[in-house]
Amino acid sequence: MAATFSEHLPPLPRLTDDLPGTGGRLRVSMEDFEVTELPMYEPSGQGTHSYLWIEKRGIATMELVQRLARTLGRNPRDFGTAGLKDARAVTRQWVSVEHVDDRRLEGLAGDSWRVLRVSRHGNKLKIGHLRGNEFAITIRDVAPGAAARARAVVDRLVRVGVPNLFGHQRFGLRGDSHLIGRAIVAGQWREVCDVLLGRPSEADPPRGRQFRSLYDAGRYQGARAVVPPGHREHIAVLDALIRTRGDFGRAARAMPKNMLRFFVSAWQSALFNEVTARRMPHLGQLMAGDLAWLHDRGAVFTVEDATAEQPRADRLEISPSGPLFGGRTKQAGGQPGEIEREVLAASGLDERALMRNKSLRGGRRPMRVPLVGAEIDDTSHGIRVRFSLPAGTYATVVMDEIMKCGPAGDDDAATPPADADDES
């Protein structure tokens, strides 16, 4: 990965570029991508909170919550989930709600979702209450010998770990969410508005090019009239621009807070990817000054004697970690720290800019994660790949290593808030 803040993010680096890929296509049908949540704990069977084990197809988790709320006559805020599951998949996950008669929930179903099991527990589910996700993914139209190729890649990833990179979907359809995040952190509000609302490209749909061109021409009311429905952040900022007669600072901060956090998190993710890319392909090699990630505890410690700690890294008990930059991010020392400072400087920001953002805490994230339960099977359509990953890890990174035919598309990975100390 070269310049982090170019117009287009570079392709994600791979650990297995020397091994041939399977090629093929993902998500030809909904059943080609299955995700099953691995909970942090099982419901105890006792308590005021009903836990619903739900299978859904073709809808995102928040849409599922909206439909449950309408069905049960409750506020969507009453429901809890441990992770956000992708829309273009068949997924299974727990959803909690308090003070509902279980007789109303048994066998409950709607369009594209159904309750498979009901239990009870003493607390509401919250984002992060999961160990990970189990994937079963079909790759169609693969090259000859695809199963053997996939096994060779998977065998290496099981041995050395999966790069814990953020997938391209993290950076939005236009691939520029990190640019908006950088401008937010820097307090460059005109730049926030310009990237969010302007600078049309040929890759944009016609209506998108239209409102972006109108914005660039200063015709904010015209742009507002043609923004597609559902673009809440675009609408909020344009409305504020019109209301404040061009106050970019007030307009950018009128964006929904969850979107402001998302964009800042995308900036953190881009820098993490860059730091990790500079350590590839030796993500398991410790250096003095590393902040090593303890996989069983989710904590870090400073590596003073890399040679002494290396056997633990070889067993995938610990791994080098990278920064999610923020005002309270613990910095690595030695050569790892130099890499982190260089990447931050290349983004045009420094530690003083981070300290000015009091709400941006930051954290650390392992540069690699274990791949568990990997299986490859031939099918009549191609091959079926099964594996489990920790929460917050992108399955499409694994699929890109296996297929080697460009970005693998959307993914299921819980999306953390921008100031998370670790992935949820």
C-alpha angles and dihedrals in degrees: 000000000000124000107010096206101047121130090261126035112237121244115281113261119244134218093211104047089131091062122076119248131229097234113203140118134287131212098017085149131015091250091059090079117048125173125187119188118234103212123218088227138003119243111264096222091242132087144062096280119088114215115208120198100208135186116204135180129203098352132096122242095255090052088051089053091050091052093047090050092053092046094050097035093241136130113262088233088067091070126083131203133182096213144002114252125205122258098221095064147060104260138177124203145146121261122185133206129171131232100011124135106248089221087070091054105045109106093356112163142167141173106318097354141071138178110242099179140005127207138150138242141174100248142043117259114251134190107279098034092120137086095213144288135284115220132201108184130177119211112200131198093025129174120263112281091022096148092056091046091050092049092053091053094044093048090058094046090050089052100044104020135248120284104253092220124152110247122239091256086070088073099053134249092296093044092232104102090109090057091056089047093052091051090050092052090047093048091238096147097171088055091049090056095042095053094041097046109018144038099078120205136194088253091065119095114253095260091048092053089049098055092040092052091049090050092050088052090054093249097133097163091051091049091049091053093059103037106124115250115264096037092118097168094048092048094047093051095044091048089052092047090054093044095047095039095240105329098154095187095054091041096053091047090052087072114111107274093235089058092049088053091046093054093047089048089052089055090050089048094052092052092047089053090051093050090047092047090056089057095049138145089020100057091145095053112103123212130195108270095031118138097226118211117227103216095201094052108026091233134118136225133187115259110225100163107035093181092055093048097042096089089061090051090049088057090050091242091123135017139184112271131215131211131264089200118234142131093276099038112133108234125223120236134224119020093340089058091049090054091050093049092048092052092048091048091049088059089060095248135100138195092276090061090051093050091054089062099073094181094052102088101163126192145191133283130192114254091221137021134201120265109220135190095008116181132168121201133178115235135182088259100043127285134332118218121198127186144133129235134185118261115281094029122121117238089197089068087061092045092050090053089051100041103030095198104117132277109356096215132243123355145196114247128133109255112228124210115260093255097047117140090214140355119288 
